[in-house]
Structures are given as structure tokens and as C-alpha cells.
């Protein structure tokens, strides 16, 4: 059953539970290469159930068996096209900015919505022309169909290139453009290459003093206190409260482990009740689209606390001014900001969220009326913050010299929070202890990227020896365990990272493994569908020959569970399109993974979401079991399950 049912706006939500296991989500990295002569793209696709990668070929022409539907269904295009406030703002600004035939450049054209708006604003005059560049071939193929459907092929020159590959005077673009329309923004604003794209456009593709839509973008931030957000990064203090004796972040080695120093996109409205606002909003950077931006920038600002608390995080957002007069805006601010502004509250959407910058440790204590110093800087792709109290640097990370060189193991904030959760750790600890009972010199094999289980196995039995495959973390995991060995009370020779892979492990350790364990957790594949955790079972099956006769497998069982839910905001963002600002988009629904009114034989894709961040939610049924999986035995054939939801 699809999690985005094509019947009413209700969503079937499933979760996969192992013994002492949490649900994970998947993230896939892709790389593209193209040749203009053959119009062919090679994209790297990773199989989440094996960890193996393969190149797939995307042809320019629609040949049998070359459908690209699955490649675009997991993108944010559909969500953006369902964002009516965004669409209306761009339409109004384009109609206000383009009042006569001219040459328009559209960077990152997508389905061609902005290009078609520009053509319509010129009333289809043959003297007007839009040069639209889109680098991703599957989207180029889709845009061609949308343009043809709407009779827009005559006035739009679609180029399958990045904008920085265009050269004025070539067949791509005959002359410099008078107007730039673009929507190359992410939640942080700069992450999709806004600055380098604008720089190249102003240098090489646009006339002097061009008109642009948007006209300007402004970033804002606000200091907040939130235990929830603090738990997403402060593992050292959280695990100090646990009783298992295992330390992933030993004292003096804080710089060895943590999250990346970057902004994390998140729907902060979902945790509004768990957030205490410590300051008023503060304007940080302005980026003018109508002139060439600088690659780097810095700003120092003193922020006064409006109440006493600890600054655990800095929440940031941006506001687009789409027209030069300053009458058309779009904001990604939290609801507590926009509800009091003239811009108004936007509908829930997933393509643009707020961003969170974590302050290290337990945060920065501040009293009402006290000022803190915020240093903000930006590169071409990121906005960074550094917060400190006057005459104080106590919040900053202390870096210690390590024999492991520049090793700094990073995990996603959600995984850091899980490792700091005392209930989760206690369940893993007890399960591992029971599995090791009665084994004199146990050989333990950790087949995923767990950092907690190897330490627990070494801590519980001082005679145990642990092998780790660490398929995602690889050598970094070995260096990490070596660095924290003394602090956790085990000798380095009791841990081994097996770098030769699963196949050779069977040859090196036939029948010798007493305990095969995993959480399961695979680095880089956190954003996966529930059943993709079955990679553990697949790996366990491949390694069956290394297990001793009385070997224990943990987790020993997997359970796929589900719940019918009412999620109207998520439904609206993923529902099938009809007319978008007067342009027919019905033909994109199958390709972009829409739900609702799909053609016969087509179904919506299964997509992973953090349900607690999906706006309005309501459970419509009790939780139910769909399937169970016995990990104590190898996979012997296909599995299936069916359940009726009442």
C-alpha cells in the first residue's frame, strides 16, 4: 500500500522496529555527467539494501525502459509547485517587472513555470525571448513536455546546461539578458549556489543594471532556549547522566566527535511549545540579486536578551523581496514571526524550512537585558555563526591535540540525540549483556556503523573481542575507537576494523563469530524507508557461514508496523497538480510522484518523512503489525504481508 494513498487525504504511515532499534531515514548521493553531443547523463544510484552503487544511464530521447519517473519523485519540485503563496508572489513580481518585450534569463528553470510566466508577461510578443537553462536532464525532458502542453515552445529557448556553461554569442544565448528570473534557493538561502550563479550571470550573461526577480533576499536570526534542540548536539553532558559506563565523548576528547558546524533545516513550528525566545529577531545579511554579490561577508552585532535563559540554538530564516518597490514578499519565518507581520503566515511546505545553528555544550547563559556578541559570516554556500558573551569565550569548543590527526567524527543531530537517550542506551545495554552471558571469550561482529554497540560489548565483557565492518564510517571508525580506548577501559588490540569486506570475512573467520549485532544504523543512509533497515538481515544472511553453532544474532527480530493518519498539510504539498497559475501541469504528476488523481495503473511513491514535522497530524487507527522478520535465520525467500485497516 502506498503511504500517500490516491483516495482521501489520509496517509498510511509505517515504521520498522527491531529489538532495541529506532526508525531510520535514507539519503542518496548522486553525481551527474553529461555530453552535449549525445545528451546522455550517467547518474550514480545507491542500493540502500546492499550499500552497493551502480551507474544508470539517462537518455535524452524517451526510449522504452528509460523512464526517469523514480528519479524526480523524491525531489522537492512537486512540493514547490504546490506552494501557492510562492507561485503567486513570483507571478505578481514577474508581471510587475516585465512590462515590454525583452530578453529574459531563467536560471534553474525546473518545469518552466517562471519562464512561461515571463513569456505571458510579454504577451507572447515575438520580439521577446526567454533563455531557460536547466542542468538536470530528467527535468529538461519534463519541461519540454510542459512547454509543449502549454504552447510555449516558440518563445522559450531551453538549454540543458548550467548557467555558468553558457556563453553569450553562441547558439545557446545570442545576447546578454535584460531580466533575470530565478529560484535557486534552499532553506539556508545560499546552499544551491546562489552567489556563484549570480556572480557569473552579472559578469557574463546580463546587461548592466538588469531587472531581477527576486530583487533582494534578507536573512534573520533569533536566539532561543530549547532542551529539545540542545539534546540534538550535547552528547557529552547527556551521556554523563547514563549509568552504562560507556563514553562516546570522553572528557578531554570533545573535539573528536560531534555534529557538523552548519545550519540544519527543520520545521521549528513543530516544537514551538518547547522553544523559549530569548531575543527579538535580528537582521543579518542582505543579498541584492540586481547587482554582483561578494563571495564572503562578515557582520558583528550585539543582541540584547529579552529574558533570562541559556542560548541553545540560533534559529534563522529569510525573506524575499520580489519586486524593486518592496510590495511583494515571501518569507520562511516561523509562524510566531509571520503571524505578527504584514507578509502573513504561509501554508506548510517541505521544500523551504527554517534553519537551526546549535551552540556547543549546554549553551550560553544570558540574563535579561544582557548583550551577547554574534559574529556572522557567509561563504558562497553557507552562513555561519559564532556567539559569545562579552569578555567570555566559554561557549567555544576546545580543541585538543590528538594522535589521530585531524579526525573529527560527525553524525547527524538525530543520531546524536538517540545516543544521548538513556532509555535507548539502557535497552541496547541490557540486550547486549544478555547476549554475552555464558560466553567465555566471545567474538563479536558489528556489521553496521554503530558506535555504541562495539563499546558496550567491550565494556560488558572484558574478555570479548570486537570486529567491525563499519561500511559507511570505515577507517574513521577504527581511528575513533583507537582514540577513545583508554578512556573506555579496553586495550586497542581487542577491537579490529575489518577493511576487506563481507566476502573476505567469511574466509578469515569461518564459524568463529559468537555474537552478530547491529542497531541497525548505516551512515549516510539515515533518511530511508522503514523496510530499508532490512539491509541488516541481508548482511546477516551473507555472513551466515562465519557464525558459530550457538551464535546469537541481535536484533533477533524485525517488525514492520503501520498506522493510518490524517496529514492534510503533507497531502496538500504532495497532491497532483492541475493548473499552476494558469499553466497546465497535469502531465508532471506521475513523474514528480504526486498523490491523488493519477492515471490508471499508476501509484504514488513511498517516501520517508519526519511525521512530527508535517504540520497538522491526527491518528486514524491503532498501530498495527504488517510483517515480522526472523533475523535469527537467513533469508530463504520472498516475504509478503497484508493487513486490513479499520
N, C-alpha and C positions, 0 to 999 in steps of 0.2 A: 504493500500500500504506500502511495506517495505521501510524504509529510506535508505536502501542500496540495491537498485534495482539490479536485476540479469541481466539487459540488458547492456546499456553502462555505463561507469564510471561517472555516474551522481547520485547525492544523493537527495532524497526527504527530505526536512527539514521542520518540523512543529513546531509551537510554540503555547502555550496555554495562552491566555490573559484573565484575569479577569479585572473588573473595578478597576483601580489603582493597578494592580498586575504584578509582573515580573515572568519570567520563572524560574523554579527550576530544580535541578537535584537530583538523588537518590543515596543513599549509603546504602548497605545492609551489616550487620554484620553476619558472620556465625561462628559456632563453630562445630567442629567435634569430635567424639569419635569413636574408633574402637576396635574391638575384633579380635585377630588373628585367633582364633578358628573358628569363623563364618564368618570372612571377611565381616562385616557389618558396615556401617557408619550411624550415626544419625546426620543430618545437620539441623541447625536452619534456617528457612526461614521466612522472614517478608513480610506480605502483605502490600504494600505501600498504598492501598486504605482504609485499616481499621486500620493499625498500629498494628494489631494482629500478633503473631508469632506462628509457628507450626513446629513440628519436622517432617522431611521427612526421610525415610529410603532408603539408597543406598545399594543394594545387590552386592556382588562380581560377581555373575553369572547374565548374561543378561536374566532376566525373563520378560515376557510380562508386559508392563506397568511400567517398571523400567528404562526407558531411562534417561540418565544424560545429554542429549544434552544442555538443558537450563542452567545447572549449569556451563558449561565451556564456553558458548557463550559470557559471559560478562567478561571473563578473558583476560589477555594480551598475551596468548600463540600464538594466530594467528598472532598478530602484531609482536611478536618476530621472528616467523618463516618466516615472510615476510621481515625481516631486513637482506638483502643480505650482507651488509657490516659486520654485526655481524657474520653471518654464515661463510663467507669466512675467517674472521680473526680466528675464532675457528678452522676451518678445517686446515688451514695452520699451526697453532701453534701445534695442535694435531699431525699432520703428522711429524712435525719437532721434537717434544718431544718424541713421542713413535716410536722407530725405531726397536724394537725387541719384541717378546712375553713377556708379563709381566702381573701383576695383577693391574687392574685399578679400582678405586672407583669413581663413578659418584654420586654426592650429588644433589638431586633435579632434577631427570632425565627428567621430563616432557614427551615429546613424544618419548624420547630416542635418539634424534639426536646426542648428544655428545657421548653417549655410542656406537652407530653404527659407528661413525667416528673413535673411538678408536679401535673397532674390525677390521675395514678396514685397519687402520694403521698397525695392527699386521698381516695383510694379511690372516686373518681367521685362523691363526695357532692354533691348538687345545691346545697348551701349554699356550696360552694367555686367560685371562678371565676378564670380566668386571662385577663388582658388582654394580648394579644400585639401588639406594634407592629413592623412591617417596612416600611421606606420604599421598597424597590425592587419595583416592580410584577411583573416576571417571577418573583421569588421568592415574592411573595404568592400568585400563581396556583398555583405549585408546592406551597406549604404547604397551600392549601385541599385539594388532591388528597390530600396525605399525611394530613391530619386526617380526611378522609372515609374513606380506606382503613382507618384505624385506629379509626374510630368515636369520634372525639374532637371533633366539631363542636359538641356540646351545651355543653361546659364551657369552650370557648375562644372569646373574642371577638377576632377578628383585625382589626386596623386597619391600613390602608395609609397610614401617616403616620410621620414621625419622632417620636420621643418628646417632643421639645420643641414639637410641634404639638398635643399632647394637652391637654385642659382638663377638670379634674375638674368633674363636674356636667353635662357634655354627654352626648350619646348615645355618645361614644367610651368614656368611663370615668366611671362613676357616683360613685365614691368613691375616696378615697386607698387605695393598696395597702398590705397588711401585709408583703409579702415581695417583694423584687426578685431576679430571676434574670437574668443577662446574660452575654454572651460577646462583648464589643466590644473585643477586644484585638488588637494587632498585635505584630510581633516586638520593637518598641521599647517596647510596652505602651500608650503614650498616643496613637498615631497615628490611631486610628479615632474619636477624640473621647470617650474615656473620661471625662475630667474634666468637660467641659461637660455631658455626658449625666447624670453623677451629680449635678452641681450642680442642674440643672433638676429632676431626679427628686426630690431631697430637698426642694427649695423648693416644688414644685407637685404632686407625684404620690404621695408616700409619707407614711405616718404617722410620727409621732415615734418614734425608736429602732426602725426597721424591722429585720427579719431580711434578710440578703442572702447570695446565693450567686453569686460568691465572697465571702468575708469580708474578705480582705486580699490585696494584692499587694506584693511586695518586690523591688526591683531590686538587682543586684550587678554588680560590675565587677572586672577583673583586668588588670594591666599585663603586656604581652608584647613580646618582640622577634621580629620576623619580616621577613626580607628580602622575602618574597613580598608581604606586606601593605605594606611600605614602597614597593615598586615601583608600587603602585596609586595613589600620590599624589605621589611625589617625582620629577616630570618634570624639573625643573631640573638636579638632580645626575645623573640617568640620561642625559639628552641631552648633558651635558658630556663624557661618555665616548665619544660617537659621533664619526665623522670626516666627516660630510656637510656640516658648516659651517652648518647651519640651526638656528636657535634659536627654538623656540616660547615659551620663557620666558627672555628676555634678562636679563642681570644688571641689577638696579635696577628691573625691571618685574615682580617676582614676584607682586605683588598683582593683576596683570592677568588671570591665568589660573590655573585650578586646579579642585578639586572643591568641592562644597558642604560647608559646615560642618554636618554632620549625621551621624547614625548610619546605617550601611549594613548591611542584613540579609545574612547569609551563613552557610552551614554550615561553621563553623570546624573541625569534626571532620575534614573532608576534607583540611585542611592541618595536622593535629596534629603531624606529624613536622617541619614547617617552623616550628613555634612554640616559643619558649623562654619559659617562665613566669618572670617577674621578681618577682612578688609573690604573696601569698596573696589569695584572694577578699575583697572588701570590700563590706559592705552600704552602699547609698547611700540610697534613698528607700523609705518605706513609704506605701502608699495604702490607706486603710481605706474599703471600699465602704459600710459601715454608717453612715458619717457624711459630711457635706458636705466635699469636698476643697477645698483652696485652689487658685487658678488658677496661682500661681507659688510656687516654693520654691528655697532655696539651701542648700548644705551644703559645709563645708570639712573636709577630712580629710587627715591626714598618713599616707602609705603607706610602709612600710619595705621596701626591696628585699631579697629573699632570695638574690639572686645578682647578679653584675655584668653589665651589658649596656646596650643602647640601647632605650628605650621607643619602639617604632614605632607602637603602637596600644593602645587600651583596648578589651578585649572585654567586652561586657555581656550580661546575661540577666535573667530574672525568675522568681520562684517564687510560685505562687498557693497561698494557704491558703484552702481552700474552705469549711471549717466553723469555727464560732466556737471550738471546743475545741482546734483545731490538731492534728487527727489525719488529715486528708485533704489531700494536696498534689499539685501538678502543677508541674513545672519545665522550663524551656527551656535549662537549663545545658548546657555542653559535656559530652561523655562523661567527660572526665578529672575533672570535678567530681562528677557524679551517681554514678559508679562507687564512690565512697567515702562516699556518703550513704545515709540511710535511705529517701530518696524512690525511689532506684533509677534505672536508665537507661531512658528512654523509647524507643519504636521510632522509626525515622527517619520524619519527616514534613516536608512542604514549607511548610505554612501558617505555622508559627512557627519561626524560626531564631534564631541568636544575632545580636548587632549588633556592628559594628566602628566605633570612632571613631578616626580617624587623627591622629597627632601630626605637625605640619608638618616638612618637610625630612627630615633624616637622623635625627630623633628626639631624645630627651632621654637623654643619657648618665647612668648611675647606677651606683654601686658597692655591693657587698654591705653591708648594714647602714645605708646612707644612706637618708634620708627625702626624699620629694618631696611637694609640696603639690598636692592635687587640689581644684579648685573645681568642684562640680557644681551645676547649676541645671536647673529644669524650667519649661516653659511649659504651656499647656493641651494641647499636642500633641507636645512634644519634650523630650528630656533631653539636655543639653549638658554638655561637659566642658572644663576648662582646666587644663592640667598645667604645673607649673613646679618647678624646683629652688629650694631655699631661697636667697634673695638673688640669684635669677637669673631673667631673662626671655628668655633666649637662644632659647627654643623658639618664641616667639610670632612671628607673621607681621609683617613690617614693611610698613607701607602708605606708598606714595609718591604725591605729588600727580600726577595725570595730566591731560593736556589733554582726554582723552576723558571726563572727568567721573567718574561712578560705575561705569563699565564694569568688570565682572568676569566674564569668560567662563568658564563652568563646563561640564565634561564628566563623564560617568560614570567611576568609577575604572578600569573595564576598558579604556576608550578611552585614558585617561592612561597605563596600563601599556603598551598597544600602541604609543603614540607614543614611549615611552621604550625600546622594544625595538630594539636595534642591528641585529639580523638583519632585522626587518621594514623598518626605515628604509633599510637598505642595498639591499634588493630594490626598494623604490619608487624610490630614488635612481638606481639603475642602469637601471631600466626607463624612467624619465623622461629620463635622459641620452641613451639610445639613440634614443628617440622624437624628440628635438630635434636629433639630428645632421643636418647638411646644410641646416638651415633658417636663413636669414639673419635675418629679422625675424619670428619666429613669433608668431602669435596663438593663445593657449591659452585654452581654455574648460573650467572646472571646474564640473561640473554637479551635484555633491553638496555635502555640508557638510565636506569635507576641509579641514583647516587645514594639513596637511603638504605636500600636492601643490602648492598655489599658491606656497608659499615655495621649494620645490625647483625649480620651473620658473623662477622669478625668479632664483634663485641660480645655476643651471646655465648659463643664457644671459642675459648682461647686455643683450641686445637683445630679449628676449622681453617680451610684454605679456600680462597675465592678466586674463581676465574670470571672475567667479564668480557663480553663481546663488544659492548658499547658501540653499536652500529652507527649512531649519529655523532656522539661526542668523541669517539675514537681515542687518539693519542692524548688529547686534553684530559680525558677522564683518568688515564694512567698517571699523568703528571700531577693531577689534583690529588688522587689518593696517596701518592708518594709524599706530597707536601703535608698532608694532614695526618699521616700515620702515627707519628709520635703523640700528637695531641689526643688521638682516639685510642691510644694504648695497644697498638698492634705493630708488629715488625713488618717492614716493607716486603719481605720475602713471602709473606702469607697472601699477598694479592698479586695477581697476574692479569694483564690485559692481553687477550689472545688476538693478535692482529692479523692472523692468517685466515679468518673467516670460518663460517659454519662447516663447510665441506671438509676442510683440513682438521677441524676439531674432532670430527668423528674418527679420524685416523690416529690422532695423537692421544685421545683419551677413551678408547673403547671400553664400555662397561664400567667406567670408574666414577661417574657423577652420582652423588648421593642425594643432592637437592638441586632441582632446576627451578629457578624463581624469576619473577618479573612483576612489575606493578600492575599492568604493563604501561611503560612510558617510552616513547620514541621521540628523541629530539628532532625538531623540525617538522613533525607531523602532529602537532598539538591540535590543529583545527579540523579534526577528522570526524567522519560519521561514526556512530557508536560501534557498528559491526567491524570497522577497520581495526579495532583492537584485537580482532582475531588473528592478526599477524603473530601474536604470541603463540597461538595454537598451531599455526602453520610452521613456525620455527621449532616449536616443541616436537612436532611430527618429524621434521628433517633430522632432529638430533636424538631420535629415539634410541639409536644404537649406542650412544655414549652413556645411557642411564644404567645404573646397577639394577639388580633384580628387585631390591626393596627401595628403589629411589622414590622420593616424594616430589611431586610437581605442585608448585604454588604460584598463582592461584589454581585450585583443582577444578574450578567450575566457573562458567560464564553464563550470565542470564541477560537476555535481551528483553527489556521491559518498555512499556509504552503507556501513553496517556492521551486521550483526546482533549484538545484545548481550543479555546476561543481566543484568537490573536488577531483582532481586527487591524491593528496598525501594521503588523507584518504582512497580513494579507493584502492590504492596500498597496504596499510597496512592491509586492511580487505579482499582483494580478495582471491579467492580459491587458494589452493596450488596444485602444481603438484610435480615436483621433487625438493627436497631441498638438495643441494649439493650432488646429485646423489642418494638420498633416496626417495622412493615413499611415499608421504604424502596425496594422494588424498582422502583416506578414512577418514581423520580427518575433512574435510571441513564442513560437516553438524554439527558435534559435536561442533566444535570451532566457529560456526557462520560465516562461510565465505560467501562472496557475489560473484556472477558471475555464473560460470558453476556448478550449483547444480543439483542433481538428480531431476527428475520429481516429483512434489508434495511437494518439499521442498522449503522453502523460507528463506531469510535472516532475522535475528532478528532485532527488533527495538532497537537501542542503543543510549544513550544520549552522546553528545559531545559539548564542547565549540567550536562552528564553527570558531570563530575568531582565535583559536589556531591551526587550522587544516591545516596549510600550505597554498598552493595556493587555492584561492576561487574565484568563479565567479557566479553571479546570472544569471539564465537562464530563469526566468519567473518573472512576477509580483507576489507580495504576494496575496494569495487567501484564502478565508474562506472555511473551510471544514465542520465545525459544529458549532452550537451555543447551549448554555445550559442556561435555565432559572432557576437561583438559588432561585428566589422568591417563587418557588413552589417546593414541594417534588418530588423526583424521582418516577415516576409512571410506568416505563417500560424501555425496552432496547432502546438505541439511535443508530442511524446509519447516515452516511453521505457519499456522493460521489461527486467528482468534477473532471472535465476534465482539464488537464493542457495543455495549448497551447504554 
